């Protein structure tokens, strides 16, 4: 164990942990939104994230003709490229999330299938998406062309904040704030919260359950797509199973904060991102993924409802 590295590299680890944490926050929102409505874990969310990363690369390569040897963009062109890549990732993930709901959940729900059947269907959909991309890419990783020049915004005593890290932190906070306000203040958000409390009572009040559930999947997919874009901006690589470890980490973050609790997902994601960075610095990078499983097991053993508890404690009929 090397505790001295924490003291000497505290601020770089803090910045890296916050950037990683906000990616976890956005992915965990996808899990949290679906669980809040259906009380089911959407295991295909990791593949929805993966498809968003590929959409980011495809747009930068095919639409804007970037390659590995291209110079980063600047000015208005950079803004247009980033916005188009972001929209492509969000739309791809959002559309796929809605399709997952239609294919893996809706027909089973209409037939009164129990949760185990829906869970198996979601896992099967996840495998189909992952293996489909694996076959198309021949299991090879894809590198993203560098669109954004990674310069330091400022440096103080040798500690700097890179532009891509700044973009992740600010964008992650804004996206989460937008989703939180959407759920709290809008008419659709109120319907989502009503369905999360009681499907039966919501149906009696005239709420269209299928519409609300589809919108919930759409919102979760859009935010997960934004996470995919931000991930590519920082790490610039993806592969067919990129969502596996990130999905487990985001699910752990959701459980840590309190599954079904949006603000719990926020604090859980940041906490897990910081924990990964600091523990990997002390124990070694090979322990980074182990940290996620240790946190998940400890939370399930000590506080199964998470740090903030589930947003909805009322059981369904």
Buried (B, 14 or more C-beta within 10 A) or exposed (E): EEEEEBEEBEBBBBBBBBBBBBBBBBBBBBBBBBBBBBBBBBBBBBBBBBBBBBBBBBBBBEEBEBEEEBEBBEEEEBEEBBEBBBBBBBBBBBBBBBBBBBBBBBEBBEEEBEEEBBBBBBBBBBEBBBEEBBEEBEEEEBEBBBBBEEEEEEEEEEBBBBBBBBBBBEBBBEBBEBBBEBBEEEEBBEBBBBBBBBBEEBEEEEBEBEEBBBBBBBBBBBBBBBBBBBBBBBBBEBBBBBBBEBBBBBBBBBBBBBBBBBBBBBBBBBBBBBBBBBBBBBBEEEBBBBBBEBBBEEBEEEBEBBBBBBBBEEEEE
